[in-house]
C-alpha cells in the first residue's frame, strides 16, 4: 500500500559546498557535503555518497556549487496532524 503519493514530504533547497575525496586506500566512497537551507546552523551540513543516477540510468556525480533539493519523506503512520495555524516551531510534546 506504500506509494509515493501517500507519503508526507518536505523539500528543502541546498547547495553542494564541497566534494570530499577519500584517501585512495581507504575504500570509502567520494562524498558530497550539502548545506541545507532552513536547517539549524549546527545541523545544516550533511554528507552523502556522491553517487546519483540520471533519468537515463547513467551514473553521475554532483559538482561543487550545484543547487540541489533535499527531500524528506515519511509514511503516514509515523506522522501526526497539526492544527492549521501551527508551523511546528513550538511542539506541544
Backbone as CSV, one residue per row, in Angstrom:
resi,resn,N_x,N_y,N_z,CA_x,CA_y,CA_z,C_x,C_y,C_z
1,UNK,0.817,-1.189,0.000,0.000,0.000,0.000,0.862,1.255,0.000
2,UNK,2.160,1.115,0.191,3.059,2.259,0.205,3.226,2.813,-1.207
3,UNK,2.974,4.103,-1.352,3.187,4.741,-2.645,3.729,6.128,-2.414
4,UNK,4.405,6.667,-3.411,4.983,7.999,-3.314,3.921,9.036,-2.975
5,UNK,2.731,8.922,-3.543,1.675,9.912,-3.350,1.157,9.930,-1.918
6,UNK,1.203,8.801,-1.206,0.644,8.751,0.136,1.623,9.200,1.211
7,UNK,2.868,9.419,0.882,3.865,9.818,1.868,3.798,11.314,2.152
8,UNK,4.015,11.668,3.420,4.169,13.073,3.785,5.582,13.480,3.383
9,UNK,5.760,14.720,2.935,7.097,15.106,2.492,7.364,16.592,2.674
10,UNK,8.640,16.927,2.696,9.114,18.308,2.708,10.353,18.336,1.829
11,UNK,10.505,19.392,1.054,11.669,19.539,0.194,12.360,20.845,0.546
12,UNK,13.655,20.758,0.844,14.440,21.932,1.214,15.529,22.175,0.177
13,UNK,15.802,23.444,-0.136,16.888,23.733,-1.071,18.238,23.549,-0.400
14,UNK,19.222,23.224,-1.197,20.575,23.057,-0.688,21.589,23.359,-1.765
15,UNK,22.849,23.388,-1.352,23.954,23.643,-2.288,25.132,22.752,-1.892
16,UNK,25.779,22.172,-2.888,26.958,21.351,-2.638,28.108,22.305,-2.291
17,UNK,28.555,22.237,-1.031,29.648,23.101,-0.585,31.000,22.574,-1.048
18,UNK,31.160,21.251,-0.942,32.412,20.670,-1.407,32.244,19.195,-1.683
19,UNK,33.138,18.692,-2.512,33.211,17.268,-2.804,34.420,16.751,-2.045
20,UNK,34.213,15.712,-1.241,35.271,15.178,-0.388,35.797,13.886,-1.002
21,UNK,37.067,13.934,-1.383,37.718,12.773,-1.996,38.389,11.958,-0.892
22,UNK,38.086,10.689,-0.790,38.681,9.857,0.265,40.131,9.509,-0.061
23,UNK,40.843,9.048,0.948,42.195,8.536,0.728,42.069,7.316,-0.182
24,UNK,42.929,7.196,-1.189,42.796,6.101,-2.171,42.725,4.697,-1.574
25,UNK,43.424,4.442,-0.471,43.424,3.086,0.088,42.346,2.877,1.154
26,UNK,41.508,3.878,1.398,40.510,3.759,2.470,39.307,2.900,2.081
27,UNK,39.004,2.843,0.810,37.824,2.108,0.369,36.529,2.880,0.572
28,UNK,36.609,4.071,1.130,35.436,4.914,1.355,35.003,5.552,0.038
29,UNK,33.694,5.812,-0.122,33.231,6.481,-1.345,33.471,7.987,-1.289
30,UNK,33.542,8.624,-2.437,33.576,10.078,-2.509,32.266,10.599,-1.927
31,UNK,32.319,11.738,-1.226,31.109,12.281,-0.623,30.884,13.716,-1.064
32,UNK,29.613,14.109,-1.058,29.230,15.490,-1.338,28.744,16.088,-0.023
33,UNK,29.307,17.232,0.359,28.846,17.945,1.551,27.831,18.976,1.104
34,UNK,26.610,18.854,1.614,25.497,19.705,1.191,25.036,20.571,2.350
35,UNK,24.944,21.883,2.105,24.381,22.814,3.081,22.889,22.896,2.799
36,UNK,22.076,22.528,3.794,20.624,22.502,3.646,20.052,23.808,4.194
37,UNK,19.421,24.594,3.325,18.813,25.856,3.745,17.600,25.578,4.606
38,UNK,17.445,26.341,5.681,16.308,26.174,6.566,16.594,25.275,7.753
39,UNK,17.731,24.589,7.753,18.093,23.741,8.887,18.810,24.590,9.938
40,UNK,18.804,24.129,11.192,19.543,24.820,12.245,21.012,24.911,11.858
41,UNK,21.657,25.992,12.280,23.043,26.261,11.884,23.980,25.075,12.148
42,UNK,23.915,24.499,13.324,24.830,23.400,13.664,24.532,22.104,12.916
43,UNK,23.349,22.016,12.308,22.948,20.769,11.646,22.662,20.945,10.166
44,UNK,23.112,22.030,9.572,22.729,22.319,8.198,23.555,21.565,7.168
45,UNK,24.682,21.004,7.574,25.516,20.298,6.609,25.343,18.792,6.737
46,UNK,25.121,18.163,5.597,25.060,16.702,5.565,26.073,16.213,4.545
47,UNK,26.558,15.015,4.752,27.491,14.395,3.810,26.873,13.095,3.326
48,UNK,26.800,12.972,2.024,26.190,11.795,1.408,27.127,11.251,0.332
49,UNK,27.049,9.941,0.066,27.858,9.410,-1.039,27.540,10.175,-2.318
50,UNK,28.564,10.516,-3.061,28.392,11.289,-4.295,28.142,10.344,-5.466
51,UNK,27.013,9.628,-5.374,26.616,8.674,-6.416,25.147,8.888,-6.716
52,UNK,24.854,9.347,-7.899,23.477,9.541,-8.329,23.283,8.824,-9.651
53,UNK,22.023,8.673,-10.038,21.676,8.083,-11.325,20.770,9.063,-12.048
54,UNK,21.089,9.390,-13.309,20.259,10.329,-14.067,19.032,9.627,-14.650
55,UNK,18.214,10.373,-15.373,16.963,9.850,-15.930,17.186,8.699,-16.906
56,UNK,18.395,8.593,-17.476,18.696,7.528,-18.429,19.383,6.333,-17.781
57,UNK,19.517,6.354,-16.440,20.170,5.256,-15.746,21.683,5.373,-15.688
58,UNK,22.223,6.487,-16.189,23.671,6.697,-16.198,24.129,7.190,-14.822
59,UNK,25.260,6.667,-14.330,25.809,7.096,-13.041,26.456,8.466,-13.211
60,UNK,26.126,9.384,-12.282,26.648,10.746,-12.318,27.063,11.175,-10.910
61,UNK,27.806,12.290,-10.818,28.251,12.844,-9.547,27.903,14.320,-9.499
62,UNK,27.716,14.837,-8.283,27.468,16.260,-8.089,28.777,17.041,-8.169
63,UNK,28.675,18.289,-8.605,29.819,19.191,-8.659,29.687,20.219,-7.545
64,UNK,30.813,20.755,-7.080,30.778,21.830,-6.086,29.962,22.990,-6.623
65,UNK,29.140,23.582,-5.753,28.309,24.710,-6.137,26.967,24.331,-6.723
66,UNK,26.741,23.032,-6.943,25.473,22.591,-7.535,24.303,22.896,-6.612
67,UNK,23.218,23.404,-7.190,21.973,23.623,-6.453,21.237,22.283,-6.424
68,UNK,20.812,21.853,-5.239,20.123,20.571,-5.095,18.868,20.743,-4.245
69,UNK,18.056,19.716,-4.202,16.893,19.669,-3.322,17.059,18.457,-2.420
70,UNK,16.794,18.656,-1.127,16.848,17.568,-0.161,15.408,17.242,0.206
71,UNK,14.983,16.035,-0.109,13.589,15.647,0.121,13.519,14.669,1.285
72,UNK,12.590,14.962,2.209,12.355,14.112,3.364,10.960,13.528,3.198
73,UNK,10.851,12.209,3.280,9.556,11.543,3.125,9.308,10.627,4.308
74,UNK,8.032,10.493,4.665,7.653,9.595,5.751,6.294,8.980,5.459
75,UNK,6.137,7.747,5.891,4.858,7.067,5.761,3.843,7.745,6.681
76,UNK,2.568,7.781,6.291,1.543,8.422,7.119,1.482,7.892,8.552
77,UNK,1.772,6.630,8.768,1.656,6.047,10.108,2.687,6.605,11.096
78,UNK,3.730,7.270,10.621,4.744,7.827,11.527,4.667,9.352,11.605
79,UNK,3.564,9.922,11.136,3.369,11.372,11.200,2.130,11.678,12.030
80,UNK,1.980,12.948,12.416,0.762,13.348,13.116,0.258,14.645,12.505
81,UNK,-1.037,14.828,12.551,-1.663,16.027,12.022,-1.480,17.163,13.021
82,UNK,-1.176,18.350,12.503,-1.033,19.529,13.364,-2.115,20.529,12.996
83,UNK,-2.529,21.367,13.961,-3.530,22.387,13.647,-3.044,23.281,12.516
84,UNK,-3.964,23.806,11.753,-3.632,24.627,10.588,-2.714,25.800,10.936
85,UNK,-2.884,26.415,12.098,-2.096,27.580,12.481,-0.735,27.222,13.052
86,UNK,-0.456,25.940,13.281,0.800,25.504,13.898,1.872,25.318,12.828
87,UNK,2.982,26.051,12.964,4.077,25.918,11.998,5.135,24.922,12.456
88,UNK,4.893,24.267,13.598,5.838,23.270,14.098,6.947,23.840,14.942
89,UNK,6.999,25.175,15.103,8.083,25.810,15.851,7.983,25.541,17.349
90,UNK,6.775,25.347,17.875,6.574,25.118,19.295,5.807,23.818,19.505
91,UNK,6.498,22.683,19.510,5.789,21.417,19.676,5.137,21.335,21.056
92,UNK,3.997,20.661,21.102,3.279,20.543,22.359,3.843,19.436,23.229
93,UNK,4.676,18.571,22.698,5.298,17.498,23.470,6.775,17.485,23.240
